[in-house]
Amino acid sequence: MDLYPEVAPYDHGLLDVGDGHRVYWEIRGNPHGKPAVAVHGGPGSGCGPFWQRFFDPEAYRVVLFDQRGCGRSTPDAGEWTTDLSTNTTHHLLADLERLREHLGIDRWLVIGGSWGSVLGLAYAERHPDRVTEVILFSIPTRPRRATEWITRSMGRVFPAEWARFRDVVPEKERAGDLAGAYARLLADPDPEVRDRAAVAWCEWEDTHVATGRDPKPDLRYQDPAFRMTFARLVTHYWSNGCWLDDDELPDGAAKLAGIPGVLVHGRLDISSPLDDAWELAQRWPGSELVVVGDAAHGAGHPDMRGALLAATDRFRGR
């Protein structure tokens, strides 16, 4: 499935959101088009230009931004001395509102994938009056359950790979919170300890994400700076349950009644099993669940991309 062509940003900047953080943002497409904001995954992946390619650049004004600590935002969470105490889900939700107000946007379409679907859903439930439509893909809705599934229970699916992942952690910590143990390793003063943990974490990410018909490793993990930023932020968020109660997002779905939503999920998504997206669709009046039969996690499958393009095309004139 061909995406729309990439167009250069016509505006960009760094927004001071407090706590010493500056969030990078840029806008692509039509300055007078329908506003949309892309909420990237990770946490810590950064917002690449491919997000704009899900939107007709003649119809949409697409806002891309890097969440605190990653991409072009500062300070970089990959620096082990960077304090992460002011990098939480609630800070990111406040940043989204500051950005909307800074750009003078009244309401916008929200699109998010994976972690971005968690953050995008939380934003829509907190600010339903600021959202026109929501498009989510690869959707976990219960972060604490998802962390337990990915860091421990999934060892039943990938036993040898999980054993290697677990064994990077000191033996006395292996029966506990593995995300928290990795977070501590990634804050170690010894750079060799930090790098070994970042490599192991990202190898495990590739194991449970790069599945499906034609799995491909994420080449970004070959960049030491990217994998350190990514690993520090993911483990920081997961070890804190993303600062969300597990029933919070499913219970809040009723707040979205009247807001059109498209939920796109791969049936072969091992990283984020389908039941979360199915439950959300049952509890969100007016939402539509699109299940792609042989797709895994992410938007790499052509039918996943096709479903996302169909959604943005449908909403562009709304």
C-alpha positions as CSV (number, residue, x, y, z in Angstrom):
1,M,0.0,0.0,0.0
2,D,1.5,3.3,-1.1
3,L,1.5,6.1,1.4
4,Y,1.2,9.7,0.6
5,P,4.4,11.5,-0.4
6,E,6.6,13.0,2.2
7,V,6.5,16.8,2.2
8,A,8.9,19.1,4.1
9,P,7.9,20.8,7.3
10,Y,6.8,24.4,6.7
11,D,7.1,25.3,10.4
12,H,9.0,23.9,13.4
13,G,10.3,24.8,16.8
14,L,11.2,23.8,20.4
15,L,8.4,24.4,23.0
16,D,9.5,25.1,26.6
17,V,7.1,22.8,28.6
18,G,8.7,23.4,31.9
19,D,10.9,21.2,34.2
20,G,13.9,22.0,32.0
21,H,12.2,20.2,29.0
22,R,11.9,21.6,25.4
23,V,9.7,19.6,23.1
24,Y,10.5,19.5,19.4
25,W,7.5,20.0,17.0
26,E,7.0,20.5,13.3
27,I,4.0,20.9,10.9
28,R,3.7,19.4,7.4
29,G,1.0,19.6,4.8
30,N,-1.5,22.3,4.2
31,P,-1.3,25.3,6.6
32,H,-5.1,25.7,6.2
33,G,-5.9,22.0,6.3
34,K,-7.6,19.8,8.9
35,P,-5.4,19.6,12.0
36,A,-4.0,16.2,13.1
37,V,-1.4,15.3,15.6
38,A,0.7,12.1,15.5
39,V,1.5,10.4,18.8
40,H,4.6,8.2,18.4
41,G,5.4,4.9,20.1
42,G,8.0,3.6,22.4
43,P,8.0,5.5,24.8
44,G,11.1,7.0,23.2
45,S,10.8,6.2,19.5
46,G,10.5,9.8,18.3
47,C,8.2,11.0,15.6
48,G,9.6,10.3,12.1
49,P,8.3,11.9,8.9
50,F,6.6,8.7,7.8
51,W,3.7,9.6,10.2
52,Q,2.8,12.5,7.8
53,R,2.6,10.0,5.0
54,F,-0.6,8.6,6.4
55,F,-2.3,11.9,5.5
56,D,-3.2,13.7,2.3
57,P,-0.8,16.7,2.5
58,E,-3.2,18.8,0.6
59,A,-6.0,18.2,3.0
60,Y,-4.3,18.0,6.4
61,R,-2.2,20.1,8.7
62,V,-0.1,17.4,10.3
63,V,1.7,18.1,13.6
64,L,4.6,15.8,14.5
65,F,6.4,16.1,17.9
66,D,9.0,14.2,19.9
67,Q,7.8,13.4,23.4
68,R,10.0,14.4,26.3
69,G,13.5,13.1,26.4
70,C,13.7,11.6,22.9
71,G,14.2,12.5,19.2
72,R,15.0,16.2,18.9
73,S,13.5,17.1,22.3
74,T,15.9,18.0,25.1
75,P,17.4,16.9,27.4
76,D,18.1,13.5,26.0
77,A,16.9,10.7,28.2
78,G,19.7,8.5,26.8
79,E,22.2,10.4,29.0
80,W,22.4,8.4,32.2
81,T,22.5,11.6,34.3
82,T,19.3,12.9,32.8
83,D,16.6,13.0,35.6
84,L,13.5,11.2,34.5
85,S,11.3,12.2,37.4
86,T,9.5,14.8,35.4
87,N,9.0,12.5,32.4
88,T,5.7,10.7,33.1
89,T,2.4,10.0,31.2
90,H,0.8,13.0,33.0
91,H,3.6,15.3,31.9
92,L,3.3,14.1,28.3
93,L,-0.5,14.7,28.4
94,A,0.1,18.3,29.6
95,D,2.7,18.8,26.9
96,L,0.2,17.8,24.2
97,E,-2.3,20.5,25.5
98,R,0.5,23.1,25.6
99,L,1.4,22.3,22.1
100,R,-2.2,22.5,20.9
101,E,-2.6,25.9,22.5
102,H,0.8,27.1,21.3
103,L,-0.1,26.3,17.7
104,G,-3.6,27.9,18.0
105,I,-5.5,24.7,17.2
106,D,-9.0,24.4,18.6
107,R,-9.5,20.7,17.9
108,W,-7.5,18.0,16.1
109,L,-7.5,14.4,14.9
110,V,-5.3,12.2,17.1
111,I,-3.4,9.2,15.6
112,G,-1.2,6.9,17.6
113,G,0.3,3.5,17.5
114,S,1.5,1.1,20.2
115,W,2.6,3.3,23.2
116,G,1.3,6.2,21.1
117,S,-2.2,4.6,21.2
118,V,-2.0,4.5,25.0
119,L,-1.0,8.1,25.2
120,G,-3.4,9.2,22.4
121,L,-6.3,7.4,24.1
122,A,-5.5,8.9,27.5
123,Y,-5.4,12.4,25.9
124,A,-8.7,11.9,24.1
125,E,-10.4,10.7,27.3
126,R,-9.0,13.6,29.3
127,H,-9.8,16.2,26.6
128,P,-12.6,14.9,24.5
129,D,-13.7,18.4,23.6
130,R,-10.4,19.0,21.8
131,V,-10.5,15.8,19.6
132,T,-12.4,15.5,16.3
133,E,-11.5,11.8,15.6
134,V,-9.1,9.2,16.9
135,I,-7.2,6.6,14.9
136,L,-5.2,4.0,16.9
137,F,-3.3,0.9,15.9
138,S,-1.5,-1.9,17.8
139,I,-3.4,-1.0,20.9
140,P,-2.6,-2.0,24.5
141,T,-5.0,-0.4,27.0
142,R,-3.8,-1.9,30.3
143,P,-0.1,-1.0,30.7
144,R,0.5,-2.9,33.9
145,R,-0.9,-6.1,32.4
146,A,1.0,-5.5,29.2
147,T,4.3,-5.1,31.0
148,E,3.7,-8.4,32.9
149,W,2.8,-10.1,29.6
150,I,5.8,-8.8,27.7
151,T,8.5,-9.1,30.3
152,R,7.5,-12.4,31.9
153,S,4.5,-14.4,30.6
154,M,5.7,-14.2,27.0
155,G,8.6,-16.4,28.0
156,R,6.2,-19.2,27.2
157,V,6.2,-18.1,23.6
158,F,9.9,-17.4,23.2
159,P,11.5,-19.4,26.0
160,A,15.2,-19.4,24.9
161,E,15.1,-15.7,24.0
162,W,13.4,-14.8,27.2
163,A,15.9,-16.7,29.2
164,R,18.7,-14.6,27.6
165,F,16.7,-11.4,28.3
166,R,16.1,-12.4,32.0
167,D,19.7,-13.5,32.6
168,V,21.1,-10.0,31.9
169,V,19.5,-9.0,35.2
170,P,21.4,-9.9,38.5
171,E,20.2,-13.3,39.7
172,K,18.7,-11.9,42.9
173,E,16.4,-9.6,40.9
174,R,15.2,-12.1,38.3
175,A,12.0,-13.1,40.1
176,G,10.9,-9.5,40.5
177,D,10.1,-6.5,38.2
178,L,12.3,-7.1,35.2
179,A,11.5,-3.6,33.7
180,G,12.6,-2.0,37.0
181,A,15.8,-4.1,37.1
182,Y,16.7,-3.1,33.6
183,A,15.9,0.6,34.5
184,R,18.5,0.3,37.3
185,L,21.1,-1.2,35.0
186,L,20.5,1.6,32.5
187,A,21.3,4.1,35.2
188,D,24.5,2.4,36.2
189,P,27.6,4.7,36.2
190,D,29.5,2.0,34.2
191,P,28.9,2.6,30.5
192,E,29.5,-1.1,29.7
193,V,26.7,-2.1,32.1
194,R,24.4,0.4,30.5
195,D,25.2,-0.6,26.9
196,R,24.8,-4.3,27.6
197,A,21.4,-3.7,29.1
198,A,20.3,-1.5,26.2
199,V,21.4,-4.1,23.7
200,A,19.6,-6.9,25.5
201,W,16.4,-4.9,26.0
202,C,16.2,-4.0,22.3
203,E,17.0,-7.6,21.2
204,W,14.0,-8.7,23.3
205,E,11.9,-5.9,21.7
206,D,12.7,-7.3,18.3
207,T,11.8,-10.8,19.4
208,H,8.2,-10.0,20.4
209,V,7.5,-7.2,17.9
210,A,9.2,-8.4,14.7
211,T,6.9,-11.4,14.2
212,G,4.3,-12.1,11.6
213,R,4.7,-13.2,8.0
214,D,8.0,-11.5,7.1
215,P,9.6,-10.3,10.3
216,K,12.4,-7.7,10.0
217,P,14.5,-6.3,12.8
218,D,14.3,-2.7,13.7
219,L,17.4,-1.1,12.3
220,R,17.2,1.8,14.7
221,Y,18.5,-0.4,17.5
222,Q,21.9,-0.5,15.7
223,D,22.3,3.1,16.7
224,P,23.8,3.1,20.3
225,A,22.3,6.6,21.0
226,F,18.8,5.6,19.9
227,R,18.7,2.3,21.7
228,M,19.9,3.9,25.0
229,T,17.3,6.6,24.8
230,F,14.6,4.1,23.9
231,A,15.6,1.5,26.5
232,R,15.8,4.1,29.3
233,L,12.4,5.6,28.6
234,V,10.6,2.2,28.0
235,T,11.9,0.7,31.2
236,H,11.2,4.0,33.2
237,Y,7.6,4.0,32.0
238,W,6.9,0.3,32.3
239,S,8.4,-0.1,35.7
240,N,6.0,2.6,36.9
241,G,2.9,1.1,35.2
242,C,2.9,4.2,32.9
243,W,1.3,6.0,35.9
244,L,-2.1,4.6,34.8
245,D,-4.5,2.3,36.6
246,D,-5.2,-0.8,34.5
247,D,-8.9,-0.1,34.3
248,E,-8.5,3.6,33.7
249,L,-8.5,3.6,29.9
250,P,-11.1,0.9,29.3
251,D,-13.4,2.5,31.9
252,G,-12.9,6.0,30.3
253,A,-14.0,4.9,26.8
254,A,-17.5,6.0,27.5
255,K,-16.2,9.6,27.5
256,L,-15.5,9.2,23.8
257,A,-19.2,8.6,22.8
258,G,-19.8,10.7,19.7
259,I,-16.2,10.9,18.7
260,P,-15.5,8.7,15.7
261,G,-12.7,6.1,16.3
262,V,-10.9,3.6,14.1
263,L,-9.0,0.9,15.8
264,V,-6.6,-1.1,13.6
265,H,-5.0,-4.3,15.0
266,G,-3.1,-7.3,13.7
267,R,-4.5,-10.7,14.6
268,L,-0.9,-12.0,14.9
269,D,0.2,-9.2,17.2
270,I,2.0,-11.1,20.0
271,S,3.4,-8.0,21.6
272,S,-0.1,-6.5,22.1
273,P,-2.7,-9.2,21.9
274,L,-6.0,-8.4,20.2
275,D,-8.2,-8.6,23.3
276,D,-7.4,-5.1,24.5
277,A,-8.4,-3.5,21.2
278,W,-11.6,-5.7,21.1
279,E,-12.6,-4.7,24.6
280,L,-12.0,-1.0,23.8
281,A,-14.2,-1.3,20.7
282,Q,-17.0,-2.8,22.8
283,R,-16.9,0.0,25.3
284,W,-16.4,2.9,22.9
285,P,-19.8,3.9,21.3
286,G,-19.1,4.9,17.7
287,S,-15.7,3.1,17.3
288,E,-14.8,0.6,14.6
289,L,-12.3,-2.3,15.0
290,V,-10.4,-3.4,11.9
291,V,-8.6,-6.7,12.4
292,V,-5.9,-7.5,9.8
293,G,-5.6,-11.2,9.7
294,D,-1.9,-11.8,9.0
295,A,-0.4,-8.7,10.5
296,A,1.7,-8.4,13.7
297,H,2.6,-5.3,15.7
298,G,3.1,-1.9,14.1
299,A,2.1,-0.5,10.7
300,G,4.6,-2.4,8.5
301,H,2.0,-4.7,7.0
302,P,0.5,-3.3,3.8
303,D,-3.1,-4.0,5.0
304,M,-2.4,-2.2,8.2
305,R,-1.3,0.8,6.3
306,G,-4.2,0.5,4.0
307,A,-6.7,0.6,6.9
308,L,-5.0,3.7,8.4
309,L,-5.0,5.5,5.0
310,A,-8.7,4.6,4.5
311,A,-9.4,6.2,8.0
312,T,-7.6,9.4,7.3
313,D,-9.1,9.7,3.8
314,R,-12.6,9.2,5.3
315,F,-12.1,11.8,7.9
316,R,-10.3,14.5,5.8
317,G,-13.5,16.1,4.7
318,R,-15.4,15.8,8.0
